Structure formats: structure tokens, C-alpha cells
Amino acid sequence: MHAGTLDIDAMRAGATPTRRSMVATVLSLSAPAILAELSTTLMQYIDAAMVGSLGAHATASIGIVESSIWLLDGLAMSAAMGFTVQVAQLIGAGRDRDARNVLRQAIVVLLVFGVLLAGLGVALSSHIPRWLGAAPELYEDASRYVLVCSCALVPLTMARLGTGMLQCSGDMRTPSLLNVLSCVFDVCFNALLIRDGWDVHLWGLNLHVPCAGLGVAGAALGTLLAQTVTAGLLLWSALVRSERLALRERGTWMPQMSTLRPAWSMCWPMFVERGVTSAAYVACTAIVAPLGVVAVAANSLAITAEAVCYMPGVGIEAAATTLVGQTLGAGRKDLARSFARLATLVGMLVMSASGFLMFVLAPQIMAMLTPDEAVRALGVQVLRIEAFAEPLFAASMVAAGALRGAGDTLVPSIISLASMWGVRITLMSLVAPVWGLVGVWCVMAFELCVRGALFLWRLLRDRWLQRAIITS
């Protein structure tokens, strides 16, 4: 096994890599996903700044319904995960043909699922802002945003599937590059759709570029168009260009119980977790909403800003899922344990560094996102509170990814639900009326530390090594 690569054939033959080689493998698989997250975060900043330039009203209109969009997105990601982890374990076991059949069937199942999810979002779009306690003046823009984002759920579901399939086959670079491209598309579409026009000063000439002027709805429409293009490119990469997944022979597209049963056994705890956890985010939004437009806008932008801190964890989490899935599929529990623990340690170290940078650069980060001085000042306060939770936040993220690679989703889901509802929501509801948004983020940081400690406990006990979602 060479440094920075995962030689599946050598693994199955009993080869054991050195610790240096394992670290190099974790970093080499993580790096493309981290760079994609960096690009995504920067584009989110630009996206938020475009909307923020319209004022606190526009920012608050999106902020009040973001948690609902996360719920629908989380369900799409969970559905894809039940199939992508199967592919990782099948490839680890040397069963590439079976992996390609899982890919075929996943496309059919998730197309249907995406349509149903989009229909649900569209049907509820006019009600969600009211349910969340939004100010009446935010209803119209917030409802339109949910409506258009719901229509984007079909291509988003396909993009989640394509990304997960390529990653679990060991190809981190292609989905990372395409997701970077998606962010570029998003910003370009937003530039044309959000504002009425742009004044350009070029070579002494003053030019006015006319645009659609759709405001908040334009931001959602830009996302829809970007996700549609990206989903097509990701699926093409998986179905045509992937070394292990390209469909070069006949196979079955009809969903089979041998594929659906393990997918469901893995997905249903994640569905419950995503649903109830996202409901907790909705509850958090409802707790923040009465604090005023400035607090809602600062909360929304601070959440966007925090992404710069945890983006390394997302990349390392994806690598952990792939490494654990493939090593367990190859029958190497010893390597699965080692990669899981090593990836978690690397994630904690990296996110400790990014947390320090977020603390130092919080004023500059918030200045990028909004011209509103009151929103900036409050956002800086809460970002600096959150910075202290990043190491254990990393532990919860990367350990969860490693456990998913083994198909262990039930206990991690229970941990997340207990932490969110038993700690975060309970304490937030008590402190928000007294300490405002600062108190809310203090509670959030404390809850992330509790959750990280619980995930470390689960990971180190090693019971998850007995799980596998594929059969011989």
C-alpha cells in the first residue's frame, strides 16, 4: 500500500500499512473534499453578501426558513447514504458488479423519493414561515424561497447520490471539483437573478448590466439551476467515467430487496434523526425569531460564517466513511478501527486550528457578509463563542462518518437526538428570553461539546465493528 492511496487488493490479501501511510491516506482522501468545502463556503459568503446587500429584511426572510430547507436536504442526503455505503463495502469486498447494480437501483429509488420530497416542500411552502413565527412582513419572500428551493430537491437528491457514489468508490477528486463548479454556477446565476442590475466601470465607461431583480426568490432559483447542471455532471461521471462504477455491462434497474433491505436498515434511523434534529433546528429558529430582525439576521449569517470552521470536518468525515466502508468490506476490522480513530484525531486537530482562526477573524468574516453594523457586532460575538466548541464538534462529525461506513446509524442517531432535544432545545428555551442570541449560542457550543464526547465514547467502545450491511 503506497502512501496516500488505498490499495483494496492488498488490503484483502492481508497487507498492513504503516501509521505514516495511513495518515497520508486520510489526508489525501480528505483534501479534495476539504477544498470543495472551502470553495462552497466562500461561494456561500458571496451568496449571503448578495442577499445581504438587499438589507436585513431579505437576510431574515431566508434565515427564518433555512432550518426547514436543511430538513428536506438532510432527508435527501440520508436516503442517498443507505446506497452509497453499500457501494463502499461492496467495492472493498471486490464485488464491483454488485456495486454497479446498487447504483442503478439507487437512481430509480431516489428519483421517486426526490419528487415526493419536492412535492411536500411545495405544498407546505406558504405555511412554513407562519409556523416558525416569522414577522408578517417576511411571509411573502420567505414562502417564495421555500417554494423554489423545494423544486430544487430533485436535482439536489441526484447530486447527493452522485457525490456519495463517487466518494465511496474512492474517487474524492471528481465530486469535489464538480461541487466547486456548482458553487461558481450558483454565484453566476444569483448575480443575474437577485438584483435589478449591476453598474460596471470598465476602461472609463459606465455600463449597466440589466438583471432579473427577483430578490430572495432569485437566490433560490440560482441554487435550483446550479444543482440541476451539477447533478447531470455528477451522474455522468459515475455512470460513464468512473473506473469502478461505469455501466459497461447489463444490469438490473429494478429495485431488489437485497438492495432495499440494507438501505432501509441504515436509512430509517437517519431519517428519524434528520427529521427530529431538523425539527430541533426549526425549534431553535422559533426561539430566535422573537428576538427581532437583527438577531435573526445575525444568527443566519453567523451559521453561514461558521461553515469556514467546520468545512475540514466535512471532508475528513467523507474520507472516514469511505475508508471504514471499504476496509470492513475487505474483512479488515483492524484497519477499520485504526482508520476510524486516526481520522477522528486528525479532524479534531484540524478543526481546533480552524476554530482559532474563526475567533481571530470573526470581525472580518462578518464584514464580508453584511453592511449592517448591528448585525455585524452581534454576529462577531456569537462566532467567538462557537469557536471553543470546534474540537469536539469535529469529533462528532468524523466519528459519525466512520460509524456510517460500518452501517452503524441507530445508536449515533439516538445520541444526536438526545443531545439536541435534551440539552440544546431545553436550555435555549430557558436562556433566550434572558441572554438573547448570545445565550442561545453559548448553549449551542455546550451541546456540541456534549455530543462530541458521546460520539467519542461510542467510537472507542468498538461495538460498531460487528456491523456490516452487505451479505456474501
Secondary structure, DSSP 8 states (H G I E B T S, - for coil): --TT---HHHHHTT----HHHHHHHHHHHHHHHHHHHHHHHHHHHHHHHHHHTT-HHHHHHHHTTHHHHHHHHHHHHHHHHHHHHHHHHHHHTT-HHHHHHHHHHHHHHHHHHHHHHHHHHHHHTTTHHHHTT--GGGHHHHHHHHHHHHHTHHHHHHHHHHHHHHHHTT--HHHHHHHHHHHHHHHHHHHHHSSSEEEEEETTEEEEEE----THHHHHHHHHHHHHHHHHHHHHIIIII-TTT---S----S--HHHHHHHHHHHHHHHHHHHHHHHHHHHHHHHHGGG-HHHHHHHHHHHHHHHHHHHHHHHHHHHHHHHHHHHHHTT-HHHHHHHHHHHHHHHHHHHHHHHHHHHHHHHHHHHHH-S-HHHHHHHHHHHHHHGGGHHHHHHHHHHHHHHHHTT--HHHHHHHHHHIIIIIIHHHHHHHHHHHHHHHHHHHHHHHHHHHHHHHHHHHH-GGGG--S---
